[in-house]
Amino acid sequence: MAEDSSQLTGPDFEKGIRIDEVADGAMVQGHAFGEAVLIARRGEDFFAIGATCTHYGGPLAKGLMVDCTVHCPWHHARFDLRTGEAIAAPALNDVSSWKIEKRDERVFVTGKSDKKPTPQKPATSPSSVVIVGAGAAGGAAAEMLRRKGYTGPITLIGRDQYLPYDRPNLSKDYLAGNAPEEWIPLRPNDFYHEQKIDTITGTEVQKIDPKKREVTLSNGRSLGYGALLLATGADPVHLEIPGNDLPQVCYLRTLVDCQRIIEKAKHAKRVVIIGDSFIGLEVAWSLRERKLEVAVVGKHSVPLANVLGSELGSLVLKTHEANGVEFHLGRTATKIEERIVQLDDGTRLDCDFVVAGVGVRPNTALAESAGIETKNGVLVNEFLETNVPGIFAAGDIARWPDPRAGSIRVEHWVVAQRQGQTAARNILGAKEPFVVPPFFWSNHFDVHIHYVGHASRDDQPTVAGDVKAKDASVIFQSGKKVSAVASIGRDIENLEAEAALETGEEFRSDE
């Protein structure tokens, strides 16, 4: 569908652009045939693809060009400039690819290319692939298997009643009432039928038999597998205080959880959030958008300071306070009554319901019972394969040997998707190490944080820029080695940090 021509910007590529107006390694946004188009140059080669990221609509021209790829400035999705293919999550759909011609000293876009990336025959092709867990990692893996030319049976099994959906939105715009429910599924149900991906929802895998290469489901059915991917995710940690099982106590992990909170919010005036984590604070922002009075109880003196540093943590705190969020910091909840949360200092907070965000635990019991090695997560090698040949793990449960931070497990949506994609390629024999730095984003009113890498509690933060002006990067270092970068208002710098961490090059802020 053609875009609104009044919103198209930049040169008309049908009329051409001078070659010297596109520097080597640079990108220019324009339009052709009623659509936004990006032209990029690498040496004497020119490429033209759609200019809008297929994840949330980010402007690719404001992103980072790395070799023959472009990285989106908003959430770090990656596209191949030669084909338009979405090669790294969170984008799952390709952008269009356009024909380009050089005539005299100009380049022209002459129409859409009808060439599609041709999957090569996989190096190995297991008799079947079973994926346990239909979240970010599992869904991305199933799609990637088909993208890479696998034609065997794929079965995607999830205990959730829904097929893969946009989990980050559950604490952000969907919970805030700014995104309709039809945006939440990552794919329509017909997609899985068209891709010949068998889906089983509302069902758990109760047992893995590695010798028989078979899984047993909660409905009594057994399935054989040639390769198995574990992507069982994590569950919220539940409060262990009196009143923790009252009906007004909510947790946020699934779409059903989110729908329950939304329904309660419709009939409430005041909510208490227990936990000053990213999830807790994003829920605070979202419920303030719904005009509820919000009180946050947190054990830290400055929320998120242990992850973002004290200056950026203080900015998040002040931003929430300026938007009417009430904080009780350095405190813990000791009891929940029908309309009261009592704190350890005796304070009693009125509320209509409670949302608890005090962490998650990886679901490793299934792996452990099958003899798979675990240690606060399922242990995998650099190819995301467990100690049991043919069984891989990805997402929140996977503990992998990160080339920068050592053995780590993280609970980031984009990491789970990218691990699912890498695991799928390795199931097909790619032998591709997972080396992409972890990345996540978090929104708090008008503060939008991008975080790439993985810092330990011992790493030292240094601020480059002006945090109060919301134009800064917090650079975490172990000695002289950069381990992570958290940015606000510096999308391109965060992309540059990601590229440097991935290649092992030195990263320096613009300031």
Sequence and secondary structure as in RCSB ss.txt:
>XXXX:A:sequence
MAEDSSQLTGPDFEKGIRIDEVADGAMVQGHAFGEAVLIARRGEDFFAIGATCTHYGGPLAKGLMVDCTVHCPWH
HARFDLRTGEAIAAPALNDVSSWKIEKRDERVFVTGKSDKKPTPQKPATSPSSVVIVGAGAAGGAAAEMLRRKGY
TGPITLIGRDQYLPYDRPNLSKDYLAGNAPEEWIPLRPNDFYHEQKIDTITGTEVQKIDPKKREVTLSNGRSLGY
GALLLATGADPVHLEIPGNDLPQVCYLRTLVDCQRIIEKAKHAKRVVIIGDSFIGLEVAWSLRERKLEVAVVGKH
SVPLANVLGSELGSLVLKTHEANGVEFHLGRTATKIEERIVQLDDGTRLDCDFVVAGVGVRPNTALAESAGIETK
NGVLVNEFLETNVPGIFAAGDIARWPDPRAGSIRVEHWVVAQRQGQTAARNILGAKEPFVVPPFFWSNHFDVHIH
YVGHASRDDQPTVAGDVKAKDASVIFQSGKKVSAVASIGRDIENLEAEAALETGEEFRSDE
>XXXX:A:secstr
    GGG  S BTTT EEGGGS TT EEEEEETTEEEEEEEETTEEEEEESB TTT  BGGGSEEETTEEE TTT
  EEETTT  EEETT  S   BEEEEEETTEEEEEEE          S   S EEEE  SHHHHHHHHHHHHTT 
 S EEEE SSSS SB GGGGTTHHHHT S GGGSBSS HHHHHHTTEEEE S  EEEEETTTTEEEETTS EEE 
SEEEE   EEE    STTTTSTTEEE SSHHHHHHHHHHHHT SEEEEE  SHHHHHHHHHHHHTT EEEEEESS
SSTTHHHH HHHHHHHHHHHHHTT EEEET  EEEE SSEEEETTS EEE SEEEE   EEE  HHHHHTT  BS
SSEE  TTSB SSTTEEE GGGEEEEETTTEEE    HHHHHHHHHHHHHHHTT         EEEEEETTEEEE
EEE   TTSEEEEEEETTTTEEEEEEEETTEEEEEEEES HHHHHHHHHHHHHT       
